[in-house]
Amino acid sequence: MESGEASMKKELELYIHIPFCVKKCAYCDFLSAPAKKEARESYVRALIKEIDHYKKLSEFYTISTIFIGGGTPSLLEAEQIVRVLNKINETFTVAKNAEISMEMNPGTLKPGALQGYKEAGVNRVSIGLQSANEKELKLLGRIHTWEDFQEAYEEARSV
């Protein structure tokens, strides 16, 4: 494609759904459920294969936004997120200033994961916090505490 043709590409915003969670919250209407590591890995492999199927169509688009939602995307290993984003970058043209967002639950944050997400290209995290009140968090069935949120927030700011 000529350099002038790249500017003629249509803008595309991409949503990647990660349907896994530690436990299903009573208020949640999204397609999500608990799954073992093997099922999560199988899903990631299938997702990568699906993305690859769009190679021919991808020449017409430039991705301006990638949103990884769920479920709980932070339940995946950082290297799984890296593999998905690498496949997107191999398959599509991703704008240099693309916003790449990922939802995370403070109760699933693993040491070093935020650094791994950043290295993969994630430049925005959406930290799920439905309440700052411990009793309300328990009532809602959340797996994290206010303190977990604060630690995740501080780590995200430092990364």
N, C-alpha and C positions, 0 to 999 in steps of 0.2 A: 504494500500500500504506500502510495506517495505521502510525503509529510503533510501536504494540504488536505489529503483525504482523511487523515486522523481527526481533524477538527470537524469533519462532517459526521462523525460517529454520533449516535444517539446516546444520551446519558441514561445510565441504568443504575438503579438502587437495588441492592441484593440483600435479601433476608435469608439467613441460614437458621433453621430450627433445630435445636438440640432437645429432644423430647424426654430427657431424663431428669430425675430429681431424687433426693434422698427419700422423701416421702411425699405423697400427694397432699397438698393443703386443701382443706375443706372449701375454701373460697375460690380456688383456682378453676377457671374454665378452659385453660389451655390444654392441648394434647401433651400430656406428660405423665410419666410413671417411673417408679424405681426400676433399676435394671442393674444386673451384675456387670463387672468389668468386661467380660467376654462379649456381652450384648452391645455394650457401648463401643467397643473396638470394631465389632462387626458393622455397626451403624456408620462409624467414621469411614471404614473402607468402602461401604456402599455409597456414602455421600461423595467421596472423592471420585468414585467411578461415575456417578451421576453428573458431577461438575464437568468431567472430561467429555461427556456426551455433547456438551454445548460448544465445543471447540469451533466448529464451522460457523455457527450463529454468532459467536463472540466477536468476530471481525467487524460487526456492525455497531458495537457498543463500547463505551468507556464507562467503567464503574466509578461512580462518585461517592457512594456510600455502601458500606457493608455493615449489617447489623446481625450479630449472633445472639439469638434469644432462645427462650425455652419456656418451660423446663428450667434447667439450671446448667448453662454451658460451663460454668466453673467446676462442675462435677467431672468434666473430662480432664485428662492430663494435659499439661501445657504443650507437650510434644504433639498431641492429637490436634490441638488448635493450630499449631504450627503447620502440620501436614495439610489441613484443610485450607488455610490461607495460602500456603505455597501452591497448592493446586489451582486456586482461584487466580493467583498471579501468573501461573504458567498458561492458563486457559484464556484469560481476559486481559484487556488493557485496564489497569487500575490507575486512576488519576493520582498524580504525585501528592496532591493535597486531600485525598479521599479520607473521609471520616470512617474509621473502622471501630465500631462499638461492640462491646460484649457485656452481657448481663452476668452478674455474679452474686452468689449468696455468700454473705460473710461467714457462714457456718461451713463452707466447703473450701475456703481458701487454704491452699497448701503452700508451705515455705518455698519461696522462689518463683511461684507461679506467675505473679504479676510481672516480674522481670521477663519471664518467658513469653508472656502475651505481648509485652512491649516489643521484644525482639522480633516477634512474628508480624508486627505491624499494627497491633491494637493500640489506638491512641485515645480511646475513651472507654471508661468502664461505667456501667450502671449498677450500683451496689443496691441490692434489694433491701429496703428497710421500710416495713409497713408501720412501725411505731417505735418510739424511743422509750416506751413504757414496758418494763419486763413482764408485767401481768398480761398486758395486751398481746405481747409477742407469744407468750405461752398459750393464751386463748386462741390465737390465730393458728397455732400449730407450727410456728417458725422454729427452725433448728438452731438459731443463733441467738445471742444475747446482744444487748446494747453495747457491751464491752467488745464483743466480737466485731460489731460494726465499726466501732471507733478504731480498733486495731487495723481493720481492712482499709478504712479511709486513710489513716496515717501512712500505711504502707503504699497505698496507691499514690498519695501525694508525693512521697519520697521517690518513687519509681518514675 
